[in-house]
Amino acid sequence: MLIPRPAVLRRLVEEYETVPAEEAATAGGARPSKRAQDLAYTLCVSTGTQELGRALEAAHRLLETIIPA
């Protein structure tokens, strides 16, 4: 399994977690934007998962393993 660069993975997670909150505040929480969809897809590919929840869990786990907080 390929392991994504920690800086890239951290940026993806941070940006994904920020984008939906901003969208909910401005669009009333309607359908996710293209950017949110792209980030979710990239997180899934980067972590070798097919579900966003699992991708976020895997990303956080990888970041803790690679660079403990």
CHARMM-style PDB file with segment names, atoms N, HN, CA, C and O in Angstrom:
ATOM      1  N   MET     1       0.835  -1.178   0.000  1.00  0.00      PROA
ATOM      2  CA  MET     1       0.000   0.000   0.000  1.00  0.00      PROA
ATOM      3  C   MET     1       0.880   1.242   0.000  1.00  0.00      PROA
ATOM      4  O   MET     1       1.866   1.326   0.732  1.00  0.00      PROA
ATOM      5  N   LEU     2       0.514   2.174  -0.813  1.00  0.00      PROA
ATOM      6  HN  LEU     2      -0.287   2.105  -1.408  1.00  0.00      PROA
ATOM      7  CA  LEU     2       1.227   3.441  -0.833  1.00  0.00      PROA
ATOM      8  C   LEU     2       0.808   4.279   0.365  1.00  0.00      PROA
ATOM      9  O   LEU     2      -0.354   4.264   0.773  1.00  0.00      PROA
ATOM     10  N   ILE     3       1.759   5.002   0.917  1.00  0.00      PROA
ATOM     11  HN  ILE     3       2.702   5.014   0.586  1.00  0.00      PROA
ATOM     12  CA  ILE     3       1.454   5.879   2.041  1.00  0.00      PROA
ATOM     13  C   ILE     3       1.624   7.317   1.573  1.00  0.00      PROA
ATOM     14  O   ILE     3       2.704   7.699   1.122  1.00  0.00      PROA
ATOM     15  N   PRO     4       0.565   8.117   1.675  1.00  0.00      PROA
ATOM     16  CA  PRO     4       0.648   9.501   1.209  1.00  0.00      PROA
ATOM     17  C   PRO     4       1.590  10.322   2.075  1.00  0.00      PROA
ATOM     18  O   PRO     4       1.816  10.007   3.243  1.00  0.00      PROA
ATOM     19  N   ARG     5       2.124  11.358   1.494  1.00  0.00      PROA
ATOM     20  HN  ARG     5       1.940  11.613   0.545  1.00  0.00      PROA
ATOM     21  CA  ARG     5       2.989  12.259   2.259  1.00  0.00      PROA
ATOM     22  C   ARG     5       2.174  12.889   3.372  1.00  0.00      PROA
ATOM     23  O   ARG     5       1.055  13.344   3.137  1.00  0.00      PROA
ATOM     24  N   PRO     6       2.717  12.923   4.583  1.00  0.00      PROA
ATOM     25  CA  PRO     6       1.971  13.462   5.721  1.00  0.00      PROA
ATOM     26  C   PRO     6       1.459  14.889   5.504  1.00  0.00      PROA
ATOM     27  O   PRO     6       0.327  15.199   5.877  1.00  0.00      PROA
ATOM     28  N   ALA     7       2.270  15.752   4.913  1.00  0.00      PROA
ATOM     29  HN  ALA     7       3.189  15.500   4.610  1.00  0.00      PROA
ATOM     30  CA  ALA     7       1.848  17.137   4.700  1.00  0.00      PROA
ATOM     31  C   ALA     7       0.654  17.206   3.754  1.00  0.00      PROA
ATOM     32  O   ALA     7      -0.261  18.002   3.962  1.00  0.00      PROA
ATOM     33  N   VAL     8       0.663  16.382   2.727  1.00  0.00      PROA
ATOM     34  HN  VAL     8       1.406  15.735   2.557  1.00  0.00      PROA
ATOM     35  CA  VAL     8      -0.440  16.364   1.759  1.00  0.00      PROA
ATOM     36  C   VAL     8      -1.699  15.822   2.419  1.00  0.00      PROA
ATOM     37  O   VAL     8      -2.781  16.390   2.266  1.00  0.00      PROA
ATOM     38  N   LEU     9      -1.558  14.729   3.148  1.00  0.00      PROA
ATOM     39  HN  LEU     9      -0.680  14.267   3.272  1.00  0.00      PROA
ATOM     40  CA  LEU     9      -2.705  14.116   3.812  1.00  0.00      PROA
ATOM     41  C   LEU     9      -3.295  15.063   4.846  1.00  0.00      PROA
ATOM     42  O   LEU     9      -4.516  15.198   4.936  1.00  0.00      PROA
ATOM     43  N   ARG    10      -2.452  15.714   5.618  1.00  0.00      PROA
ATOM     44  HN  ARG    10      -1.461  15.604   5.545  1.00  0.00      PROA
ATOM     45  CA  ARG    10      -2.927  16.659   6.631  1.00  0.00      PROA
ATOM     46  C   ARG    10      -3.703  17.804   5.975  1.00  0.00      PROA
ATOM     47  O   ARG    10      -4.752  18.215   6.471  1.00  0.00      PROA
ATOM     48  N   ARG    11      -3.178  18.318   4.852  1.00  0.00      PROA
ATOM     49  HN  ARG    11      -2.326  17.985   4.449  1.00  0.00      PROA
ATOM     50  CA  ARG    11      -3.849  19.416   4.149  1.00  0.00      PROA
ATOM     51  C   ARG    11      -5.205  18.975   3.627  1.00  0.00      PROA
ATOM     52  O   ARG    11      -6.182  19.718   3.725  1.00  0.00      PROA
ATOM     53  N   LEU    12      -5.274  17.758   3.067  1.00  0.00      PROA
ATOM     54  HN  LEU    12      -4.480  17.154   2.987  1.00  0.00      PROA
ATOM     55  CA  LEU    12      -6.545  17.232   2.563  1.00  0.00      PROA
ATOM     56  C   LEU    12      -7.588  17.127   3.677  1.00  0.00      PROA
ATOM     57  O   LEU    12      -8.735  17.538   3.503  1.00  0.00      PROA
ATOM     58  N   VAL    13      -7.184  16.582   4.806  1.00  0.00      PROA
ATOM     59  HN  VAL    13      -6.252  16.248   4.947  1.00  0.00      PROA
ATOM     60  CA  VAL    13      -8.110  16.418   5.931  1.00  0.00      PROA
ATOM     61  C   VAL    13      -8.570  17.785   6.433  1.00  0.00      PROA
ATOM     62  O   VAL    13      -9.765  18.011   6.623  1.00  0.00      PROA
ATOM     63  N   GLU    14      -7.635  18.681   6.642  1.00  0.00      PROA
ATOM     64  HN  GLU    14      -6.664  18.497   6.487  1.00  0.00      PROA
ATOM     65  CA  GLU    14      -7.989  20.008   7.144  1.00  0.00      PROA
ATOM     66  C   GLU    14      -8.918  20.735   6.176  1.00  0.00      PROA
ATOM     67  O   GLU    14      -9.902  21.347   6.590  1.00  0.00      PROA
ATOM     68  N   GLU    15      -8.601  20.664   4.894  1.00  0.00      PROA
ATOM     69  HN  GLU    15      -7.801  20.167   4.558  1.00  0.00      PROA
ATOM     70  CA  GLU    15      -9.434  21.361   3.917  1.00  0.00      PROA
ATOM     71  C   GLU    15     -10.816  20.723   3.828  1.00  0.00      PROA
ATOM     72  O   GLU    15     -11.818  21.434   3.749  1.00  0.00      PROA
ATOM     73  N   TYR    16     -10.884  19.384   3.841  1.00  0.00      PROA
ATOM     74  HN  TYR    16     -10.070  18.806   3.905  1.00  0.00      PROA
ATOM     75  CA  TYR    16     -12.192  18.734   3.775  1.00  0.00      PROA
ATOM     76  C   TYR    16     -13.034  19.112   4.988  1.00  0.00      PROA
ATOM     77  O   TYR    16     -14.222  19.405   4.853  1.00  0.00      PROA
ATOM     78  N   GLU    17     -12.432  19.106   6.157  1.00  0.00      PROA
ATOM     79  HN  GLU    17     -11.467  18.867   6.266  1.00  0.00      PROA
ATOM     80  CA  GLU    17     -13.178  19.410   7.369  1.00  0.00      PROA
ATOM     81  C   GLU    17     -13.603  20.877   7.430  1.00  0.00      PROA
ATOM     82  O   GLU    17     -14.551  21.207   8.143  1.00  0.00      PROA
ATOM     83  N   THR    18     -12.932  21.754   6.708  1.00  0.00      PROA
ATOM     84  HN  THR    18     -12.162  21.486   6.129  1.00  0.00      PROA
ATOM     85  CA  THR    18     -13.280  23.168   6.674  1.00  0.00      PROA
ATOM     86  C   THR    18     -14.346  23.453   5.624  1.00  0.00      PROA
ATOM     87  O   THR    18     -15.273  24.219   5.885  1.00  0.00      PROA
ATOM     88  N   VAL    19     -14.234  22.854   4.446  1.00  0.00      PROA
ATOM     89  HN  VAL    19     -13.480  22.232   4.234  1.00  0.00      PROA
ATOM     90  CA  VAL    19     -15.141  23.146   3.329  1.00  0.00      PROA
ATOM     91  C   VAL    19     -16.605  22.859   3.673  1.00  0.00      PROA
ATOM     92  O   VAL    19     -17.441  23.737   3.455  1.00  0.00      PROA
ATOM     93  N   PRO    20     -16.964  21.682   4.198  1.00  0.00      PROA
ATOM     94  CA  PRO    20     -18.380  21.438   4.494  1.00  0.00      PROA
ATOM     95  C   PRO    20     -18.959  22.432   5.512  1.00  0.00      PROA
ATOM     96  O   PRO    20     -20.114  22.838   5.384  1.00  0.00      PROA
ATOM     97  N   ALA    21     -18.179  22.822   6.505  1.00  0.00      PROA
ATOM     98  HN  ALA    21     -17.241  22.493   6.609  1.00  0.00      PROA
ATOM     99  CA  ALA    21     -18.673  23.784   7.490  1.00  0.00      PROA
ATOM    100  C   ALA    21     -18.957  25.127   6.841  1.00  0.00      PROA
ATOM    101  O   ALA    21     -19.962  25.770   7.144  1.00  0.00      PROA
ATOM    102  N   GLU    22     -18.073  25.549   5.950  1.00  0.00      PROA
ATOM    103  HN  GLU    22     -17.257  25.027   5.704  1.00  0.00      PROA
ATOM    104  CA  GLU    22     -18.281  26.812   5.248  1.00  0.00      PROA
ATOM    105  C   GLU    22     -19.504  26.722   4.345  1.00  0.00      PROA
ATOM    106  O   GLU    22     -20.279  27.675   4.259  1.00  0.00      PROA
ATOM    107  N   GLU    23     -19.688  25.594   3.672  1.00  0.00      PROA
ATOM    108  HN  GLU    23     -19.058  24.819   3.741  1.00  0.00      PROA
ATOM    109  CA  GLU    23     -20.833  25.414   2.781  1.00  0.00      PROA
ATOM    110  C   GLU    23     -22.140  25.426   3.566  1.00  0.00      PROA
ATOM    111  O   GLU    23     -23.126  26.013   3.120  1.00  0.00      PROA
ATOM    112  N   ALA    24     -22.155  24.789   4.716  1.00  0.00      PROA
ATOM    113  HN  ALA    24     -21.354  24.312   5.078  1.00  0.00      PROA
ATOM    114  CA  ALA    24     -23.375  24.739   5.522  1.00  0.00      PROA
ATOM    115  C   ALA    24     -23.780  26.142   5.971  1.00  0.00      PROA
ATOM    116  O   ALA    24     -24.966  26.462   6.044  1.00  0.00      PROA
ATOM    117  N   ALA    25     -22.793  26.967   6.269  1.00  0.00      PROA
ATOM    118  HN  ALA    25     -21.829  26.707   6.210  1.00  0.00      PROA
ATOM    119  CA  ALA    25     -23.091  28.318   6.718  1.00  0.00      PROA
ATOM    120  C   ALA    25     -23.609  29.194   5.578  1.00  0.00      PROA
ATOM    121  O   ALA    25     -24.425  30.087   5.804  1.00  0.00      PROA
ATOM    122  N   THR    26     -23.139  28.942   4.358  1.00  0.00      PROA
ATOM    123  HN  THR    26     -22.476  28.217   4.174  1.00  0.00      PROA
ATOM    124  CA  THR    26     -23.514  29.808   3.247  1.00  0.00      PROA
ATOM    125  C   THR    26     -24.640  29.247   2.382  1.00  0.00      PROA
ATOM    126  O   THR    26     -25.424  30.019   1.830  1.00  0.00      PROA
ATOM    127  N   ALA    27     -24.740  27.940   2.252  1.00  0.00      PROA
ATOM    128  HN  ALA    27     -24.103  27.313   2.700  1.00  0.00      PROA
ATOM    129  CA  ALA    27     -25.717  27.355   1.339  1.00  0.00      PROA
ATOM    130  C   ALA    27     -26.838  26.607   2.051  1.00  0.00      PROA
ATOM    131  O   ALA    27     -27.647  25.944   1.401  1.00  0.00      PROA
ATOM    132  N   GLY    28     -26.894  26.703   3.347  1.00  0.00      PROA
ATOM    133  HN  GLY    28     -26.237  27.241   3.874  1.00  0.00      PROA
ATOM    134  CA  GLY    28     -27.953  26.003   4.060  1.00  0.00      PROA
ATOM    135  C   GLY    28     -27.766  24.501   4.100  1.00  0.00      PROA
ATOM    136  O   GLY    28     -28.726  23.766   4.331  1.00  0.00      PROA
ATOM    137  N   GLY    29     -26.552  24.032   3.879  1.00  0.00      PROA
ATOM    138  HN  GLY    29     -25.772  24.629   3.691  1.00  0.00      PROA
ATOM    139  CA  GLY    29     -26.259  22.601   3.965  1.00  0.00      PROA
ATOM    140  C   GLY    29     -26.797  21.787   2.814  1.00  0.00      PROA
ATOM    141  O   GLY    29     -27.039  20.589   2.961  1.00  0.00      PROA
ATOM    142  N   ALA    30     -26.989  22.415   1.671  1.00  0.00      PROA
ATOM    143  HN  ALA    30     -26.792  23.388   1.551  1.00  0.00      PROA
ATOM    144  CA  ALA    30     -27.479  21.697   0.495  1.00  0.00      PROA
ATOM    145  C   ALA    30     -26.429  20.698   0.015  1.00  0.00      PROA
ATOM    146  O   ALA    30     -25.506  20.360   0.756  1.00  0.00      PROA
ATOM    147  N   ARG    31     -26.568  20.237  -1.197  1.00  0.00      PROA
ATOM    148  HN  ARG    31     -27.318  20.512  -1.799  1.00  0.00      PROA
ATOM    149  CA  ARG    31     -25.656  19.261  -1.791  1.00  0.00      PROA
ATOM    150  C   ARG    31     -24.204  19.730  -1.700  1.00  0.00      PROA
ATOM    151  O   ARG    31     -23.925  20.914  -1.891  1.00  0.00      PROA
ATOM    152  N   PRO    32     -23.261  18.799  -1.406  1.00  0.00      PROA
ATOM    153  CA  PRO    32     -21.847  19.178  -1.311  1.00  0.00      PROA
ATOM    154  C   PRO    32     -21.341  19.789  -2.622  1.00  0.00      PROA
ATOM    155  O   PRO    32     -21.758  19.398  -3.713  1.00  0.00      PROA
ATOM    156  N   SER    33     -20.451  20.736  -2.487  1.00  0.00      PROA
ATOM    157  HN  SER    33     -20.112  21.054  -1.602  1.00  0.00      PROA
ATOM    158  CA  SER    33     -19.876  21.387  -3.668  1.00  0.00      PROA
ATOM    159  C   SER    33     -18.958  20.426  -4.417  1.00  0.00      PROA
ATOM    160  O   SER    33     -18.594  19.366  -3.907  1.00  0.00      PROA
ATOM    161  N   LYS    34     -18.601  20.807  -5.603  1.00  0.00      PROA
ATOM    162  HN  LYS    34     -18.896  21.668  -6.017  1.00  0.00      PROA
ATOM    163  CA  LYS    34     -17.655  20.017  -6.401  1.00  0.00      PROA
ATOM    164  C   LYS    34     -16.338  19.879  -5.656  1.00  0.00      PROA
ATOM    165  O   LYS    34     -15.720  18.815  -5.686  1.00  0.00      PROA
ATOM    166  N   ARG    35     -15.902  20.939  -4.990  1.00  0.00      PROA
ATOM    167  HN  ARG    35     -16.405  21.803  -4.966  1.00  0.00      PROA
ATOM    168  CA  ARG    35     -14.636  20.893  -4.241  1.00  0.00      PROA
ATOM    169  C   ARG    35     -14.716  19.871  -3.109  1.00  0.00      PROA
ATOM    170  O   ARG    35     -13.780  19.096  -2.911  1.00  0.00      PROA
ATOM    171  N   ALA    36     -15.813  19.862  -2.373  1.00  0.00      PROA
ATOM    172  HN  ALA    36     -16.573  20.491  -2.534  1.00  0.00      PROA
ATOM    173  CA  ALA    36     -15.976  18.892  -1.282  1.00  0.00      PROA
ATOM    174  C   ALA    36     -15.989  17.470  -1.827  1.00  0.00      PROA
ATOM    175  O   ALA    36     -15.396  16.569  -1.232  1.00  0.00      PROA
ATOM    176  N   GLN    37     -16.659  17.265  -2.952  1.00  0.00      PROA
ATOM    177  HN  GLN    37     -17.140  17.997  -3.435  1.00  0.00      PROA
ATOM    178  CA  GLN    37     -16.691  15.940  -3.585  1.00  0.00      PROA
ATOM    179  C   GLN    37     -15.289  15.519  -4.026  1.00  0.00      PROA
ATOM    180  O   GLN    37     -14.895  14.368  -3.839  1.00  0.00      PROA
ATOM    181  N   ASP    38     -14.542  16.451  -4.610  1.00  0.00      PROA
ATOM    182  HN  ASP    38     -14.862  17.386  -4.762  1.00  0.00      PROA
ATOM    183  CA  ASP    38     -13.173  16.150  -5.052  1.00  0.00      PROA
ATOM    184  C   ASP    38     -12.277  15.806  -3.873  1.00  0.00      PROA
ATOM    185  O   ASP    38     -11.483  14.868  -3.950  1.00  0.00      PROA
ATOM    186  N   LEU    39     -12.395  16.551  -2.791  1.00  0.00      PROA
ATOM    187  HN  LEU    39     -13.040  17.313  -2.728  1.00  0.00      PROA
ATOM    188  CA  LEU    39     -11.590  16.281  -1.598  1.00  0.00      PROA
ATOM    189  C   LEU    39     -11.943  14.913  -1.015  1.00  0.00      PROA
ATOM    190  O   LEU    39     -11.054  14.159  -0.619  1.00  0.00      PROA
ATOM    191  N   ALA    40     -13.222  14.592  -0.961  1.00  0.00      PROA
ATOM    192  HN  ALA    40     -13.945  15.204  -1.282  1.00  0.00      PROA
ATOM    193  CA  ALA    40     -13.650  13.292  -0.436  1.00  0.00      PROA
ATOM    194  C   ALA    40     -13.078  12.161  -1.288  1.00  0.00      PROA
ATOM    195  O   ALA    40     -12.572  11.172  -0.758  1.00  0.00      PROA
ATOM    196  N   TYR    41     -13.161  12.310  -2.597  1.00  0.00      PROA
ATOM    197  HN  TYR    41     -13.572  13.113  -3.027  1.00  0.00      PROA
ATOM    198  CA  TYR    41     -12.617  11.295  -3.501  1.00  0.00      PROA
ATOM    199  C   TYR    41     -11.107  11.137  -3.292  1.00  0.00      PROA
ATOM    200  O   TYR    41     -10.603  10.017  -3.208  1.00  0.00      PROA
ATOM    201  N   THR    42     -10.398  12.248  -3.209  1.00  0.00      PROA
ATOM    202  HN  THR    42     -10.807  13.158  -3.277  1.00  0.00      PROA
ATOM    203  CA  THR    42      -8.946  12.198  -3.048  1.00  0.00      PROA
ATOM    204  C   THR    42      -8.559  11.574  -1.716  1.00  0.00      PROA
ATOM    205  O   THR    42      -7.575  10.839  -1.641  1.00  0.00      PROA
ATOM    206  N   LEU    43      -9.316  11.856  -0.669  1.00  0.00      PROA
ATOM    207  HN  LEU    43     -10.116  12.453  -0.729  1.00  0.00      PROA
ATOM    208  CA  LEU    43      -9.058  11.219   0.622  1.00  0.00      PROA
ATOM    209  C   LEU    43      -9.258   9.709   0.539  1.00  0.00      PROA
ATOM    210  O   LEU    43      -8.471   8.944   1.096  1.00  0.00      PROA
ATOM    211  N   CYS    44     -10.303   9.286  -0.150  1.00  0.00      PROA
ATOM    212  HN  CYS    44     -10.943   9.907  -0.602  1.00  0.00      PROA
ATOM    213  CA  CYS    44     -10.552   7.845  -0.300  1.00  0.00      PROA
ATOM    214  C   CYS    44      -9.424   7.172  -1.073  1.00  0.00      PROA
ATOM    215  O   CYS    44      -8.944   6.110  -0.677  1.00  0.00      PROA
ATOM    216  N   VAL    45      -9.007   7.778  -2.157  1.00  0.00      PROA
ATOM    217  HN  VAL    45      -9.397   8.640  -2.479  1.00  0.00      PROA
ATOM    218  CA  VAL    45      -7.920   7.206  -2.958  1.00  0.00      PROA
ATOM    219  C   VAL    45      -6.624   7.190  -2.151  1.00  0.00      PROA
ATOM    220  O   VAL    45      -5.887   6.204  -2.173  1.00  0.00      PROA
ATOM    221  N   SER    46      -6.353   8.265  -1.449  1.00  0.00      PROA
ATOM    222  HN  SER    46      -6.952   9.066  -1.431  1.00  0.00      PROA
ATOM    223  CA  SER    46      -5.105   8.389  -0.683  1.00  0.00      PROA
ATOM    224  C   SER    46      -5.009   7.379   0.444  1.00  0.00      PROA
ATOM    225  O   SER    46      -3.911   6.971   0.824  1.00  0.00      PROA
ATOM    226  N   THR    47      -6.160   6.971   0.985  1.00  0.00      PROA
ATOM    227  HN  THR    47      -7.051   7.303   0.676  1.00  0.00      PROA
ATOM    228  CA  THR    47      -6.153   6.049   2.115  1.00  0.00      PROA
ATOM    229  C   THR    47      -6.549   4.623   1.731  1.00  0.00      PROA
ATOM    230  O   THR    47      -6.569   3.734   2.582  1.00  0.00      PROA
ATOM    231  N   GLY    48      -6.860   4.407   0.460  1.00  0.00      PROA
ATOM    232  HN  GLY    48      -6.844   5.129  -0.231  1.00  0.00      PROA
ATOM    233  CA  GLY    48      -7.223   3.070   0.006  1.00  0.00      PROA
ATOM    234  C   GLY    48      -8.570   2.608   0.512  1.00  0.00      PROA
ATOM    235  O   GLY    48      -8.778   1.414   0.725  1.00  0.00      PROA
ATOM    236  N   THR    49      -9.490   3.542   0.709  1.00  0.00      PROA
ATOM    237  HN  THR    49      -9.321   4.512   0.537  1.00  0.00      PROA
ATOM    238  CA  THR    49     -10.824   3.205   1.187  1.00  0.00      PROA
ATOM    239  C   THR    49     -11.869   3.610   0.149  1.00  0.00      PROA
ATOM    240  O   THR    49     -11.552   4.251  -0.853  1.00  0.00      PROA
ATOM    241  N   GLN    50     -13.119   3.227   0.405  1.00  0.00      PROA
ATOM    242  HN  GLN    50     -13.377   2.706   1.218  1.00  0.00      PROA
ATOM    243  CA  GLN    50     -14.192   3.569  -0.529  1.00  0.00      PROA
ATOM    244  C   GLN    50     -15.300   4.389   0.127  1.00  0.00      PROA
ATOM    245  O   GLN    50     -16.249   4.797  -0.543  1.00  0.00      PROA
ATOM    246  N   GLU    51     -15.189   4.630   1.418  1.00  0.00      PROA
ATOM    247  HN  GLU    51     -14.419   4.298   1.963  1.00  0.00      PROA
ATOM    248  CA  GLU    51     -16.191   5.405   2.137  1.00  0.00      PROA
ATOM    249  C   GLU    51     -15.502   6.559   2.840  1.00  0.00      PROA
ATOM    250  O   GLU    51     -14.423   6.400   3.412  1.00  0.00      PROA
ATOM    251  N   LEU    52     -16.129   7.714   2.794  1.00  0.00      PROA
ATOM    252  HN  LEU    52     -17.006   7.844   2.330  1.00  0.00      PROA
ATOM    253  CA  LEU    52     -15.513   8.910   3.354  1.00  0.00      PROA
ATOM    254  C   LEU    52     -15.224   8.790   4.843  1.00  0.00      PROA
ATOM    255  O   LEU    52     -14.156   9.200   5.297  1.00  0.00      PROA
ATOM    256  N   GLY    53     -16.148   8.240   5.603  1.00  0.00      PROA
ATOM    257  HN  GLY    53     -17.016   7.906   5.234  1.00  0.00      PROA
ATOM    258  CA  GLY    53     -15.927   8.085   7.043  1.00  0.00      PROA
ATOM    259  C   GLY    53     -14.686   7.254   7.336  1.00  0.00      PROA
ATOM    260  O   GLY    53     -13.877   7.598   8.197  1.00  0.00      PROA
ATOM    261  N   ARG    54     -14.553   6.167   6.611  1.00  0.00      PROA
ATOM    262  HN  ARG    54     -15.210   5.887   5.911  1.00  0.00      PROA
ATOM    263  CA  ARG    54     -13.369   5.307   6.788  1.00  0.00      PROA
ATOM    264  C   ARG    54     -12.104   6.006   6.312  1.00  0.00      PROA
ATOM    265  O   ARG    54     -11.032   5.825   6.889  1.00  0.00      PROA
ATOM    266  N   ALA    55     -12.232   6.799   5.266  1.00  0.00      PROA
ATOM    267  HN  ALA    55     -13.103   6.946   4.797  1.00  0.00      PROA
ATOM    268  CA  ALA    55     -11.074   7.540   4.757  1.00  0.00      PROA
ATOM    269  C   ALA    55     -10.575   8.534   5.795  1.00  0.00      PROA
ATOM    270  O   ALA    55      -9.370   8.658   6.013  1.00  0.00      PROA
ATOM    271  N   LEU    56     -11.492   9.237   6.431  1.00  0.00      PROA
ATOM    272  HN  LEU    56     -12.472   9.136   6.255  1.00  0.00      PROA
ATOM    273  CA  LEU    56     -11.096  10.196   7.468  1.00  0.00      PROA
ATOM    274  C   LEU    56     -10.479   9.486   8.668  1.00  0.00      PROA
ATOM    275  O   LEU    56      -9.484   9.952   9.223  1.00  0.00      PROA
ATOM    276  N   GLU    57     -11.066   8.360   9.069  1.00  0.00      PROA
ATOM    277  HN  GLU    57     -11.874   7.981   8.618  1.00  0.00      PROA
ATOM    278  CA  GLU    57     -10.499   7.581  10.177  1.00  0.00      PROA
ATOM    279  C   GLU    57      -9.090   7.111   9.836  1.00  0.00      PROA
ATOM    280  O   GLU    57      -8.174   7.230  10.649  1.00  0.00      PROA
ATOM    281  N   ALA    58      -8.925   6.577   8.631  1.00  0.00      PROA
ATOM    282  HN  ALA    58      -9.670   6.480   7.971  1.00  0.00      PROA
ATOM    283  CA  ALA    58      -7.615   6.081   8.202  1.00  0.00      PROA
ATOM    284  C   ALA    58      -6.606   7.223   8.128  1.00  0.00      PROA
ATOM    285  O   ALA    58      -5.452   7.060   8.525  1.00  0.00      PROA
ATOM    286  N   ALA    59      -7.033   8.374   7.623  1.00  0.00      PROA
ATOM    287  HN  ALA    59      -7.970   8.507   7.301  1.00  0.00      PROA
ATOM    288  CA  ALA    59      -6.133   9.519   7.510  1.00  0.00      PROA
ATOM    289  C   ALA    59      -5.668   9.964   8.884  1.00  0.00      PROA
ATOM    290  O   ALA    59      -4.478  10.202   9.089  1.00  0.00      PROA
ATOM    291  N   HSD    60      -6.593  10.078   9.825  1.00  0.00      PROA
ATOM    292  HN  HSD    60      -7.560   9.884   9.658  1.00  0.00      PROA
ATOM    293  CA  HSD    60      -6.217  10.484  11.182  1.00  0.00      PROA
ATOM    294  C   HSD    60      -5.283   9.454  11.817  1.00  0.00      PROA
ATOM    295  O   HSD    60      -4.314   9.815  12.486  1.00  0.00      PROA
ATOM    296  N   ARG    61      -5.574   8.198  11.608  1.00  0.00      PROA
ATOM    297  HN  ARG    61      -6.361   7.905  11.065  1.00  0.00      PROA
ATOM    298  CA  ARG    61      -4.732   7.123  12.157  1.00  0.00      PROA
ATOM    299  C   ARG    61      -3.337   7.176  11.552  1.00  0.00      PROA
ATOM    300  O   ARG    61      -2.346   7.054  12.272  1.00  0.00      PROA
ATOM    301  N   LEU    62      -3.248   7.358  10.232  1.00  0.00      PROA
ATOM    302  HN  LEU    62      -4.053   7.457   9.647  1.00  0.00      PROA
ATOM    303  CA  LEU    62      -1.946   7.464   9.579  1.00  0.00      PROA
ATOM    304  C   LEU    62      -1.165   8.662  10.090  1.00  0.00      PROA
ATOM    305  O   LEU    62       0.033   8.561  10.355  1.00  0.00      PROA
ATOM    306  N   LEU    63      -1.832   9.781  10.228  1.00  0.00      PROA
ATOM    307  HN  LEU    63      -2.805   9.863  10.013  1.00  0.00      PROA
ATOM    308  CA  LEU    63      -1.142  10.982  10.706  1.00  0.00      PROA
ATOM    309  C   LEU    63      -0.639  10.817  12.133  1.00  0.00      PROA
ATOM    310  O   LEU    63       0.434  11.315  12.472  1.00  0.00      PROA
ATOM    311  N   GLU    64      -1.399  10.126  12.969  1.00  0.00      PROA
ATOM    312  HN  GLU    64      -2.271   9.721  12.693  1.00  0.00      PROA
ATOM    313  CA  GLU    64      -0.951   9.877  14.341  1.00  0.00      PROA
ATOM    314  C   GLU    64       0.227   8.907  14.371  1.00  0.00      PROA
ATOM    315  O   GLU    64       1.119   9.029  15.209  1.00  0.00      PROA
ATOM    316  N   THR    65       0.223   7.948  13.455  1.00  0.00      PROA
ATOM    317  HN  THR    65      -0.503   7.849  12.774  1.00  0.00      PROA
ATOM    318  CA  THR    65       1.291   6.947  13.402  1.00  0.00      PROA
ATOM    319  C   THR    65       2.577   7.544  12.848  1.00  0.00      PROA
ATOM    320  O   THR    65       3.667   7.308  13.369  1.00  0.00      PROA
ATOM    321  N   ILE    66       2.426   8.322  11.780  1.00  0.00      PROA
ATOM    322  HN  ILE    66       1.541   8.514  11.356  1.00  0.00      PROA
ATOM    323  CA  ILE    66       3.595   8.890  11.107  1.00  0.00      PROA
ATOM    324  C   ILE    66       4.203  10.021  11.919  1.00  0.00      PROA
ATOM    325  O   ILE    66       5.412  10.062  12.144  1.00  0.00      PROA
ATOM    326  N   ILE    67       3.348  10.937  12.354  1.00  0.00      PROA
ATOM    327  HN  ILE    67       2.365  10.903  12.172  1.00  0.00      PROA
ATOM    328  CA  ILE    67       3.808  12.097  13.120  1.00  0.00      PROA
ATOM    329  C   ILE    67       2.873  12.254  14.302  1.00  0.00      PROA
ATOM    330  O   ILE    67       1.851  12.929  14.184  1.00  0.00      PROA
ATOM    331  N   PRO    68       3.192  11.650  15.443  1.00  0.00      PROA
ATOM    332  CA  PRO    68       2.321  11.779  16.619  1.00  0.00      PROA
ATOM    333  C   PRO    68       2.160  13.241  17.013  1.00  0.00      PROA
ATOM    334  O   PRO    68       3.090  14.042  16.923  1.00  0.00      PROA
ATOM    335  N   ALA    69       0.938  13.561  17.455  1.00  0.00      PROA
ATOM    336  HN  ALA    69       0.182  12.910  17.528  1.00  0.00      PROA
ATOM    337  CA  ALA    69       0.646  14.945  17.858  1.00  0.00      PROA
ATOM    338  C   ALA    69       1.281  15.292  19.182  1.00  0.00      PROA
ATOM    339  OT1 ALA    69       1.132  16.416  19.662  1.00  0.00      PROA
TER     340      ALA     69
END
